[in-house]
Amino acid sequence: MEPQPKTSKPIPVTALVFIGWLILMTFLPFLIILGMSFLERNPLGTISFHFNLNNYLRSFQYIYIKVLFKTVGLALMATLSCLAVGFPVAYHLARSKGWMKQLGLVLLFIPFWTNFILRIYGLVSLLGNHGLINQVLLYLGVIQTPLEILYTRKGVYIGLIYNYLPFLVVPIFSSLEKLDPSLREAGFDLGANRIQVFRRVVIPNIKEGILVGSLFVFIPMLGEYVIPDLLGGAKEAFLGNVMVSQFFVMQDWPFGSAIAGMLSILLFLTLWVQTRWSKVGGLRGGMTDA
């Protein structure tokens, strides 16, 4: 009996729609920005189709490299702070039962029931020299002069943590909920204490959730420009602020596209490092199990 030839299955319509949406809304705009980054702006403000690398060479000037390092550094610090605050919150929510868990999730996402800009202006009213925090501290006698928080790097730092914390809590919470309780019980039965169980059982099994949550926080922070603009003022510009000003203030779209290209490369490198780290961790875990 002759073998029947294999027939390829047709691609589902939903997959075609997704692929078309991905090409139209993601790859095509990225290719346009990437191509524009190799053009140049004339003194009259028009774009000249003269392909070169001048915009990328310009982006390596000291002032832009300084902004880049400040952006990466503050985003990394805010991500680590979100992890330090968010992990206990996620752990407590995952261990809670019934209405306590539901109430905790509702309280976590209540700020997102309002507009993003309104939340930022709410922080302005809290962190200002005449804001609620300074007024309470002055009334209690804790401080003698108002704390300079608003329009400083500290204000940007607080704004980043406040707005991105839930995006880190949810993936960790989901990983902790899927963790089999018998694994912890087995660790205790084998003589491990709470710290050892947490370090050698809990953390390795929710590592992916920690990585995904950290990326959900770190990557948007790199391109953030609203929070630094409203809470940091002109003194605390992120790379996103420089990019937006080149597009809409200076009208230098080629250079703004070059900055966007650099930011995209940085994001791809972050994803690559995360992927490589996950693979190395998985190989080590497999060797340990063997």
C-alpha positions in Angstrom: 0.0 0.0 0.0 1.5 3.3 -1.1 1.9 5.9 1.7 -0.5 8.8 1.4 1.1 12.2 0.6 1.1 14.6 3.5 -1.3 17.5 3.1 -0.5 20.7 4.8 -3.3 22.1 7.0 -4.6 25.6 6.0 -3.6 28.4 8.2 -6.6 29.4 10.4 -8.3 32.7 9.7 -7.5 34.0 13.2 -3.8 33.3 12.7 -3.9 35.2 9.4 -5.6 38.2 11.1 -3.0 38.2 13.8 -0.1 38.0 11.4 -1.7 40.8 9.3 -2.2 43.0 12.4 1.4 42.3 13.6 2.8 43.3 10.2 0.6 46.4 9.8 0.8 47.8 13.3 4.3 46.6 14.4 6.8 45.7 11.7 5.7 48.3 9.1 5.9 51.3 11.5 9.2 50.0 12.8 10.6 49.6 9.3 9.5 53.2 8.5 11.2 54.6 11.6 14.3 52.5 10.9 14.5 53.7 7.3 14.0 57.3 8.3 16.8 57.1 10.8 19.3 56.9 7.9 18.0 60.1 6.3 18.8 63.7 7.2 17.0 66.9 7.9 17.8 70.0 5.8 18.3 73.4 7.3 14.8 74.3 5.9 13.2 71.6 7.9 12.6 69.1 5.1 13.8 65.6 5.0 16.5 64.7 2.4 16.8 61.2 1.1 20.5 61.1 1.6 21.3 57.8 3.3 24.0 58.0 5.9 24.9 57.2 9.5 25.2 60.7 10.8 22.2 60.5 13.0 23.5 57.4 14.8 27.0 59.0 15.1 25.3 62.1 16.6 23.4 60.0 19.1 26.7 58.9 20.6 27.5 62.4 21.7 28.2 62.8 25.4 24.9 64.5 26.2 22.8 61.7 24.8 25.0 58.9 26.2 24.6 60.6 29.6 20.8 60.6 29.2 20.9 57.0 28.1 22.9 55.9 31.2 20.6 57.9 33.5 17.5 56.3 31.9 18.9 52.8 32.2 20.1 53.3 35.7 16.9 54.8 37.1 14.8 52.3 35.3 16.9 49.4 36.7 16.7 50.9 40.2 13.0 51.3 40.0 12.6 47.8 38.7 14.6 46.4 41.6 12.5 48.5 44.0 9.3 47.2 42.4 10.6 43.7 42.8 11.5 44.3 46.5 8.0 45.7 47.2 6.0 43.6 44.8 7.3 40.2 45.6 6.1 40.2 49.3 2.7 41.6 48.0 2.4 38.8 45.4 3.5 36.2 47.9 0.9 37.4 50.4 -1.8 37.4 47.8 -1.0 33.9 46.6 -1.1 32.6 50.2 -4.4 34.4 51.0 -7.8 32.7 50.6 -11.2 33.7 49.6 -12.3 37.3 49.9 -9.0 38.4 51.2 -7.3 37.5 47.9 -10.0 39.2 45.9 -9.9 42.3 48.0 -6.1 42.5 47.7 -6.3 42.2 43.9 -9.0 45.0 43.8 -6.9 47.3 46.0 -3.9 46.6 43.8 -5.7 47.7 40.6 -7.9 50.5 42.0 -5.5 53.2 40.8 -5.9 51.9 37.2 -9.6 52.8 37.3 -8.6 56.4 36.7 -6.7 58.0 33.8 -2.9 57.7 33.7 -2.5 61.5 33.5 -4.8 62.0 36.4 -2.8 59.6 38.5 0.4 61.5 37.7 -1.2 64.8 38.7 -2.4 63.1 41.9 1.2 62.4 42.7 2.0 66.1 41.9 -0.5 67.1 44.6 1.0 64.7 47.1 4.7 65.3 46.5 4.8 69.1 46.0 6.2 71.6 48.5 2.6 72.4 49.6 1.4 68.8 49.0 -0.2 66.5 51.5 2.9 64.6 52.4 4.9 67.8 53.3 2.0 69.3 55.1 1.5 66.3 57.3 5.2 66.0 58.1 5.4 69.8 58.9 2.3 69.5 61.1 3.8 66.6 63.0 7.1 68.4 63.4 9.1 65.7 61.6 10.6 68.3 59.3 11.1 72.0 59.5 11.2 72.8 55.8 9.3 71.1 52.9 11.1 68.1 51.3 12.2 68.7 47.7 10.6 65.7 46.0 8.7 67.1 43.1 10.6 68.0 40.0 13.6 65.9 41.2 14.9 62.5 40.4 13.3 61.2 43.6 9.9 62.3 42.3 10.5 60.4 39.0 11.6 57.4 40.9 8.4 57.4 43.1 6.2 57.9 40.0 7.8 54.9 38.2 7.3 52.6 41.1 3.8 53.7 41.7 2.6 53.3 38.1 4.4 50.1 37.2 4.3 48.1 40.4 1.1 46.1 39.5 2.7 44.9 36.2 5.3 43.1 38.2 3.0 41.8 40.9 0.6 40.0 38.6 3.1 37.6 36.8 4.8 36.7 40.1 1.4 36.2 41.7 0.3 33.9 38.8 3.5 31.8 39.1 3.1 31.5 42.9 -0.5 30.3 42.5 0.6 27.6 40.0 3.3 26.4 42.4 2.5 23.0 43.8 2.2 23.2 47.6 3.6 19.7 47.9 7.0 20.9 46.7 7.3 23.1 49.8 6.0 20.3 52.0 8.6 17.9 50.5 11.4 20.5 51.3 10.3 20.7 54.9 10.1 16.9 55.2 13.7 16.7 53.9 14.8 18.9 56.8 15.1 22.3 55.1 14.1 25.4 57.0 11.9 28.2 55.6 14.8 30.2 54.1 16.2 27.1 52.4 12.8 26.1 51.0 12.2 29.6 49.8 15.7 29.9 48.1 15.9 26.3 46.7 12.3 25.4 46.0 10.1 28.5 45.6 12.5 30.9 43.7 13.6 28.3 41.1 10.0 27.4 40.3 8.8 30.9 39.9 11.9 32.3 38.1 10.0 32.7 34.9 7.4 34.8 36.6 10.0 37.0 38.2 11.8 37.6 34.8 8.6 38.3 32.9 7.3 40.7 35.6 10.7 42.5 35.6 10.6 42.9 31.8 7.0 44.1 32.0 8.3 46.9 34.2 11.8 47.6 32.9 11.0 47.8 29.2 8.2 50.4 29.4 10.3 52.4 31.9 13.1 52.8 29.3 10.7 54.5 26.9 8.8 56.5 29.5 8.4 60.2 29.0 5.2 61.4 30.7 6.4 60.6 34.2 9.8 62.3 33.9 8.2 65.3 32.2 5.5 65.9 34.8 7.3 64.7 37.9 10.9 65.5 37.0 10.5 68.7 35.0 13.1 69.8 32.6 15.9 68.7 34.9 15.2 64.9 34.7 14.8 64.1 31.0 14.6 60.5 30.0 15.6 59.1 26.6 11.9 59.1 25.7 11.7 62.8 26.4 14.6 63.5 24.1 13.1 61.4 21.4 9.6 63.0 21.6 11.2 66.5 21.6 13.1 65.7 18.4 9.9 64.5 16.8 7.4 67.2 17.8 9.5 70.2 19.0 12.7 70.2 16.9 10.9 68.6 14.0 14.0 66.5 13.4 12.4 63.2 12.5 15.5 61.4 11.3 17.4 62.0 14.5 14.4 61.2 16.6 14.1 57.9 14.6 17.8 57.2 15.3 17.1 57.6 19.0 14.1 55.3 18.7 16.3 52.8 16.9 18.9 52.9 19.7 16.1 52.4 22.2 14.7 49.4 20.2 18.2 47.9 20.0 18.5 48.3 23.8 15.1 46.5 24.3 16.1 43.7 22.0 19.4 43.2 23.9 17.4 43.1 27.2 15.1 40.4 25.8 18.1 38.5 24.4 19.9 38.5 27.8 16.7 37.4 29.5 16.3 34.5 27.1 19.9 33.4 27.4 19.7 33.6 31.2 16.6 31.5 31.2 18.2 28.8 29.0 21.3 28.7 31.1 19.2 28.5 34.3 17.2 25.7 32.7 20.3 23.7 31.7 21.7 24.1 35.2 18.4 23.0 36.7 18.4 19.9 34.5 22.0 19.1 35.4 21.2 19.4 39.1 18.2 17.1 38.7 20.3 14.6 36.8 
